[in-house]
Amino acid sequence: MLAAGILLLVLWSWFDLSGRPQYSLYRLGAAIQSRDVVAAQSFFDVDQIADSAAQLLIADYFARQPQPADEGQAVGQQLARGIAVEGMRPLVAARVRAEIQKTVEAVTPQQASLAVPAGFLGAFQAFAVSRQGGDAWVTYLDARQGVTRFRMTQQSNRSWKITAFDQDWVRRQVQDQRRRR
């Protein structure tokens, strides 16, 4: 009976642990360590990341433009916004995929776009997770990029995917890219 109780406790603990965002981040780190681009990409909802980043960047652009003088201009600006987001979304998605590939293929952590701590304990110690229903905001300190925040969403199989990056982080990435040109 004691053995059955211990086995039940171990199984429940594993079930609980494997459904945490940190476990998915550990698996992401393992995919990066093994240089498996496809496995690493499976921890990102690239379309959702691209959509939220494109909407943010277009909103920032239009916020710097003069306000519409009348209702016709306002409608035109809304239409232009929608067209711009639709046009930018595939470009951002391609950039996200390229950055994931760059991270996986990086020879050193300094070359990676996203530094994910290696190892099981590293994944649980390095990330601060704030859960909000089926979502979690994850924060950690990247030695190269400073504080990095992203949202993860739990999937039906209990794993987690990165679905959005913090708005300030997205803006910093765009500014850094402009400086490198």
N, C-alpha and C positions, 0 to 999 in steps of 0.2 A: 504493500500500500504506500509506503514511504517513497519507493522508487517511482511509482506511478505519479505521485504528487510532485516529485522533483522533475520528472519528465514533462508533466503538464506546465509547470512553472517555466521550464526552459523553452518549451514551444510557445507559450504566451509571450515570453520576453522577446523571442526572435520575431514573432509576428508584430509586436509593438515596435521594436527597433527597425525592422525592415520597412515600416510605413512612415518613417520620419524623413523630413527633407535632407537631413545630414547623411542618411544612408544613400540617397540618390546622388548627393554630392560626392560621397566616397566612391560610388560606382563611376561617376563622371571622371574623377581623378584617376581611377584605375584604367579607364578607357584612354585617357590622355597618356598615362605612363606606358601603356602597351601600344601607343601610336595607332589607335583604331579610330579613324575619323568618323566612320558610320556609327559606331557605338557612342562616341562623344556627341554627335549631332542628335542622337535620340533623346538627349536630356535637354534639348532646346526646342521650344515651339517657335521656329523661325518666322513663320507667317505672323503670329501674334506679336512677336518682338518687333518685326518690321512695321506692322500696322501702327503700333503705339509710338514707335520712334518717328515714323513718317508724319503722323498726325501732330506730334510735338514740334517737329522742325518746321512744318508748314504753318502751324499756329504762331510760332515765334516769328517767322518771316512776315506774316500778315499783321502781327502786332506792331511791327516797325513801320508799316505803311500808313499813309494818311487815311483817316476814317472816311467812309463813303459819305458823299454829300446828300444823297437822296436814296429812296427805297430801291430804285433801279440799279444804282451802283452797289448797294448792299447785296442784292440778289446776284448780281454779276460777280461780286467778290466771293460769295458763298459757292457759286458754281466753279469759279477758278480754284478755290480751296479744294473742292472735291476732286477736280481733275488733277491738281498738283499732287494730292495724296495718292491717288490711283497710279500716277506716273512714277512717284518716288518709291512706293512700296516695293516693287520688284528690285530696284537698285539697292535699297537697304537690305532686303533679304539676301541678295547676292553678297553684299558686304559682310553680313553676319556669318554666312556660310564660309566665306573666305577667312574670316577671323578665327572661326572654330578650327578650320583646317590649319591655319598658321600656328595656332596654339598647340595642336596635336603634333605637328611636324617640327616644332621648335626644338633646337638642339639644347638650348639652355632656358631656364625659366625667365631670364631677362628678355628673351625674344618672343615669349608668349604674350598674347593679347589678354588672356584671363589666367591668372595664376591660381590654381586650385591646390590646396594643401594635399600632399600625398599621405596615404595611410588612413586606416580606419579611425584611430584616435585623433589624428589631425583634422579629419572632417568634423568630428564632434566638438573639438576644442576651438578651432579657428573661426567657426561661423556662429554669429549671434542670430537666432531664429525667433521671429515674432509671428506666431500663428494667428490667422484671422479666418476662421471657418475652413474652407477648402483651399485657402491661399496662405502663403507665408512670405514675409519679407525677410530676406537674408542679408546680413551686413558682415563684412569682414575687411580687414586692413590689408590691402595689396601693397607690397613694398614699393612697386613702381608707380602705381596709379592712385595711391591713397585709399580713402574709404570707398568701398564699392558696395552698392546696394542693388538687389534685384528681387523681383517677385517670382515665386514658384507657385505652381498650381498642382494639386494632387490629381492624378489620373485615376481612371476606374480600376486599374490594376494595382493601386496603392503607391505606385512610384510617383515621383515629382518631376516636373519640367520647369525650366526657366521660361517665363512668359513675358517678362518686361524688365527693363533696366530702369533704375532711378533716373528721373528727368535731368537732374544736374549732372549725373554721370554721362548721359547721352550727349548733353551739350559740351562737356569737357572733351569727349571723344572727337566730336566734330571740330572743336577748336584746335585740338592737338593735331588732327589730320591736316588742317589748313596750315599750321605752322611747319609741318614737315614738307610741304610742297615747295 
